[in-house]
Amino acid sequence: MKDLSEKLKELYTSIPWPDDPGSERGKRYFVRTVQSMEALADFPWVEELAGHGKVKVLEICGGSGFGGIALGKVLEAKNVDVEILITDLREDALERARNWGKASGINVKTMVLDAKEIHKLQDRFDIVLIFGLSTPHFNPWEMVKLLSSISTVLNPGGVLAIEESDRRFRIFINSGYKWTLGEGDEDKLVLSTHSGYDVLRGTVKRTYASLNFAAKPITIDMYIWGIAELGALIWTFFEDVELIPLSREFRYFIVARKPRKELIKPSEIEEPGFLKRKDFSGSM
């Protein structure tokens, strides 16, 4: 089985995702990202943090750093001193983030780290950011681990901000789930097909094939989150949860603060037995 970091690298190389800040696609995406970060920075909880004059940001699943660097630029424009740590499983993407941060004059550090292991960091942060619609990489069992882990690294008064799209409405109600779907544009086009479902984890398998036929197909597990169930799960771990509508259709920031740190420690979370047993398969 391929290492997850290698599989993610192949996926983001194949699909039409703005992973290169120097490309025209990346430049357009960064402009939209800045607009989203302006909405986040204007939210009262974040304004309160910015009022201290210094903010430490942790971006999880940060890739090339679009979210963290955009937020850094927005906050620095408000005369806030910003430190950013970007984590991801893809070292090649993190290298782009480091170079971009250096060129932009933003204080950026990076670390290859599994998001569910964030609690092992020795540092503490004012803002934990997940941007770029990354939640499908986590099934509900993994999301519990992730949220518990995040709750341990936030400073008092710290804020969690997750960019999310209501996929329940957008995919299942508005357009209907597509067993086969062409995605992208004339520059980069892929064909994705449904290739399985896991009852135990609630994930669908999608196989992506580049239509330039230069790359091998990649199969990846994804969980199709909606705002309601993700928001409720976040609410389980945080006392205050709010929603910030973004300019792009069906997109929001789910923001949370006041973690219930006494609820459960990340180190104490173990998968249920049926997820571990090889004789109990949920694949369909």
C-alpha positions as CSV (number, residue, x, y, z in Angstrom):
1,M,0.0,0.0,0.0
2,K,1.3,3.4,-0.9
3,D,2.3,5.8,1.9
4,L,-0.6,8.3,2.4
5,S,1.8,11.2,1.8
6,E,2.8,9.8,-1.5
7,K,-0.8,9.2,-2.5
8,L,-1.7,12.7,-1.6
9,K,1.2,14.1,-3.6
10,E,0.1,12.2,-6.7
11,L,-3.5,13.2,-6.2
12,Y,-2.8,17.0,-5.9
13,T,-0.5,16.7,-8.9
14,S,-3.2,15.1,-11.0
15,I,-6.3,17.1,-10.1
16,P,-6.9,20.7,-11.1
17,W,-6.2,22.1,-7.6
18,P,-4.3,25.4,-7.2
19,D,-1.3,24.0,-5.5
20,D,1.3,26.3,-7.2
21,P,1.2,29.9,-5.9
22,G,3.2,31.0,-9.0
23,S,0.7,29.7,-11.6
24,E,-2.1,31.7,-13.0
25,R,-4.6,29.4,-11.3
26,G,-2.8,29.8,-8.1
27,K,-2.7,33.6,-8.3
28,R,-6.5,33.7,-8.9
29,Y,-7.1,31.3,-6.1
30,F,-5.0,33.4,-3.7
31,V,-7.0,36.5,-4.5
32,R,-10.2,34.6,-3.4
33,T,-8.4,33.2,-0.4
34,V,-7.4,36.7,0.8
35,Q,-11.1,37.7,0.5
36,S,-12.0,34.7,2.7
37,M,-9.3,35.7,5.3
38,E,-10.6,39.2,5.4
39,A,-14.0,37.9,6.4
40,L,-12.3,35.7,9.1
41,A,-10.1,38.6,10.4
42,D,-13.1,40.9,10.7
43,F,-15.0,38.3,12.9
44,P,-15.1,39.6,16.6
45,W,-13.3,36.6,18.1
46,V,-10.4,37.1,15.7
47,E,-10.4,40.8,16.0
48,E,-10.0,40.4,19.8
49,L,-7.0,38.2,19.3
50,A,-5.5,40.7,16.8
51,G,-5.9,43.4,19.3
52,H,-3.1,41.8,21.3
53,G,-0.7,42.9,18.5
54,K,0.8,39.4,18.0
55,V,-0.9,36.2,16.8
56,K,0.5,32.7,16.4
57,V,-1.2,30.7,13.6
58,L,-1.2,26.9,13.1
59,E,-2.4,25.8,9.6
60,I,-3.3,22.1,9.4
61,C,-3.3,20.3,6.0
62,G,-1.8,23.6,4.8
63,G,-0.1,22.3,1.6
64,S,1.5,25.2,-0.2
65,G,0.3,27.7,2.4
66,F,-2.5,29.6,0.6
67,G,-4.6,29.9,3.7
68,G,-1.9,30.7,6.3
69,I,0.0,33.1,4.1
70,A,-3.2,34.9,3.1
71,L,-4.3,35.2,6.7
72,G,-0.8,36.4,7.6
73,K,-1.0,39.2,5.0
74,V,-4.4,40.3,6.1
75,L,-3.4,40.4,9.8
76,E,-0.1,42.2,9.1
77,A,-2.1,44.8,7.2
78,K,-3.8,45.4,10.5
79,N,-0.3,45.9,12.2
80,V,-0.4,42.5,13.8
81,D,2.9,40.5,14.2
82,V,2.2,37.0,12.8
83,E,4.0,33.7,13.3
84,I,2.8,30.8,11.2
85,L,3.4,27.1,11.4
86,I,2.1,25.1,8.4
87,T,1.8,21.3,8.7
88,D,1.0,18.8,6.0
89,L,2.0,15.3,5.0
90,R,3.5,16.5,1.7
91,E,7.1,17.9,2.0
92,D,7.1,19.2,-1.6
93,A,4.1,21.4,-0.9
94,L,5.6,22.6,2.4
95,E,8.8,23.6,0.5
96,R,6.6,25.8,-1.7
97,A,5.1,27.3,1.4
98,R,8.5,28.1,2.9
99,N,9.8,29.7,-0.3
100,W,6.5,31.7,-0.7
101,G,6.6,32.9,2.9
102,K,10.2,34.0,2.6
103,A,9.5,35.8,-0.6
104,S,6.4,37.5,0.9
105,G,8.2,38.5,4.1
106,I,5.8,36.4,6.2
107,N,7.2,34.5,9.2
108,V,6.5,30.9,8.0
109,K,7.7,27.6,9.5
110,T,6.7,24.2,8.3
111,M,6.5,20.6,9.6
112,V,5.6,17.3,8.1
113,L,3.0,16.0,10.6
114,D,-0.1,13.9,10.6
115,A,-3.0,16.2,11.5
116,K,-4.3,13.8,14.2
117,E,-0.9,14.1,16.0
118,I,-1.1,17.9,16.4
119,H,-1.4,17.5,20.2
120,K,2.3,16.3,20.2
121,L,3.4,19.8,19.4
122,Q,5.1,21.6,22.3
123,D,3.9,25.0,21.1
124,R,0.5,26.7,21.6
125,F,-1.4,28.8,19.1
126,D,-4.0,31.6,18.9
127,I,-5.6,30.5,15.7
128,V,-5.8,26.9,14.3
129,L,-6.7,27.1,10.6
130,I,-8.0,24.4,8.2
131,F,-8.5,25.9,4.8
132,G,-8.9,24.5,1.3
133,L,-11.8,22.2,1.9
134,S,-9.6,19.5,3.5
135,T,-12.2,17.8,5.7
136,P,-13.1,15.0,3.3
137,H,-9.7,13.5,4.1
138,F,-11.0,12.7,7.6
139,N,-13.9,10.2,8.3
140,P,-16.0,10.8,11.5
141,W,-13.8,8.6,13.6
142,E,-10.7,10.5,12.5
143,M,-12.4,13.8,12.9
144,V,-13.0,13.0,16.6
145,K,-9.2,12.5,17.0
146,L,-8.4,15.6,15.0
147,L,-10.7,17.9,17.1
148,S,-9.5,16.5,20.4
149,S,-6.0,17.0,19.2
150,I,-6.6,20.6,18.1
151,S,-8.3,21.4,21.5
152,T,-5.0,20.8,23.3
153,V,-2.9,23.3,21.3
154,L,-5.1,26.4,21.5
155,N,-4.2,29.2,23.9
156,P,-7.0,30.5,26.2
157,G,-9.2,32.6,23.9
158,G,-7.8,30.8,20.9
159,V,-10.0,30.2,17.8
160,L,-10.4,27.2,15.5
161,A,-11.4,28.1,11.9
162,I,-12.4,25.5,9.4
163,E,-13.4,26.3,5.8
164,E,-16.3,24.1,4.8
165,S,-18.8,23.6,2.0
166,D,-22.2,22.1,2.6
167,R,-21.6,19.1,0.5
168,R,-24.8,17.4,1.6
169,F,-26.8,20.1,-0.2
170,R,-24.3,20.8,-3.0
171,I,-23.7,17.2,-4.0
172,F,-26.7,15.1,-3.0
173,I,-29.6,17.6,-3.2
174,N,-28.5,20.3,-5.7
175,S,-26.9,18.2,-8.3
176,G,-27.0,14.5,-7.3
177,Y,-24.1,12.2,-6.6
178,K,-22.2,11.5,-9.8
179,W,-20.8,8.0,-10.3
180,T,-18.6,9.3,-13.1
181,L,-17.6,13.0,-13.3
182,G,-15.3,15.1,-15.4
183,E,-13.5,17.7,-13.3
184,G,-11.3,20.6,-14.2
185,D,-10.9,22.8,-17.3
186,E,-8.9,22.8,-20.5
187,D,-5.6,23.2,-18.7
188,K,-6.0,20.1,-16.5
189,L,-8.9,17.6,-16.7
190,V,-9.5,14.5,-14.7
191,L,-12.2,11.8,-14.7
192,S,-13.3,10.7,-11.3
193,T,-15.4,7.5,-10.7
194,H,-17.1,6.0,-7.7
195,S,-15.1,2.9,-6.8
196,G,-16.5,1.8,-3.4
197,Y,-18.1,2.7,-0.1
198,D,-17.1,1.9,3.5
199,V,-20.1,1.5,5.8
200,L,-18.0,1.6,8.9
201,R,-16.2,4.8,8.1
202,G,-18.9,6.4,5.9
203,T,-16.3,7.1,3.2
204,V,-16.7,6.9,-0.5
205,K,-13.8,5.8,-2.7
206,R,-13.2,8.0,-5.8
207,T,-10.7,7.0,-8.4
208,Y,-9.1,9.9,-10.3
209,A,-7.6,9.4,-13.8
210,S,-5.8,12.2,-15.6
211,L,-7.2,12.6,-19.1
212,N,-3.7,13.3,-20.5
213,F,-3.1,9.6,-19.6
214,A,0.4,10.5,-18.3
215,A,-0.3,9.5,-14.7
216,K,-1.7,6.3,-13.2
217,P,-5.2,6.4,-11.7
218,I,-5.3,7.3,-7.9
219,T,-8.0,6.0,-5.5
220,I,-8.6,7.9,-2.3
221,D,-11.2,7.7,0.5
222,M,-13.3,10.8,1.1
223,Y,-16.0,11.6,3.6
224,I,-18.7,13.9,2.3
225,W,-19.4,16.3,5.2
226,G,-22.2,18.7,5.6
227,I,-22.2,21.8,7.8
228,A,-24.7,20.4,10.3
229,E,-22.9,17.2,11.3
230,L,-19.4,18.8,11.3
231,G,-20.6,21.8,13.2
232,A,-22.3,19.5,15.8
233,L,-19.1,17.4,16.2
234,I,-17.1,20.6,16.7
235,W,-19.6,21.8,19.2
236,T,-19.0,18.6,21.2
237,F,-15.4,19.7,21.7
238,F,-15.8,23.5,21.9
239,E,-18.3,25.5,23.9
240,D,-18.9,28.3,21.3
241,V,-19.4,27.6,17.6
242,E,-20.3,30.2,15.0
243,L,-20.6,30.3,11.2
244,I,-19.1,32.9,8.8
245,P,-20.7,32.9,5.3
246,L,-18.1,33.4,2.5
247,S,-18.6,35.0,-0.8
248,R,-18.3,31.8,-2.8
249,E,-21.5,29.7,-3.0
250,F,-22.1,27.1,-0.2
251,R,-18.8,28.0,1.5
252,Y,-18.4,29.0,5.2
253,F,-16.0,29.3,8.0
254,I,-17.0,27.2,11.0
255,V,-15.3,29.0,13.9
256,A,-15.1,27.7,17.5
257,R,-13.5,28.7,20.8
258,K,-13.4,27.6,24.4
259,P,-12.3,24.0,24.0
260,R,-13.7,21.4,26.4
261,K,-10.2,20.2,27.2
262,E,-11.4,18.0,30.0
263,L,-13.7,16.0,27.7
264,I,-11.2,13.5,26.4
265,K,-7.4,13.5,25.9
266,P,-6.2,12.6,22.3
267,S,-3.8,10.0,23.8
268,E,-6.7,8.2,25.3
269,I,-8.7,7.8,22.1
270,E,-8.6,4.3,20.6
271,E,-10.5,3.1,17.6
272,P,-13.5,0.8,18.3
273,G,-12.7,-2.8,17.9
274,F,-14.7,-3.4,14.7
275,L,-12.6,-0.8,12.9
276,K,-9.5,-2.8,13.8
277,R,-10.7,-6.3,13.1
278,K,-9.7,-7.5,9.6
279,D,-12.6,-9.9,9.6
280,F,-15.1,-7.1,9.8
281,S,-15.0,-5.2,6.5
282,G,-17.3,-2.3,5.7
283,S,-16.4,-2.2,2.1
284,M,-19.2,-2.3,-0.5
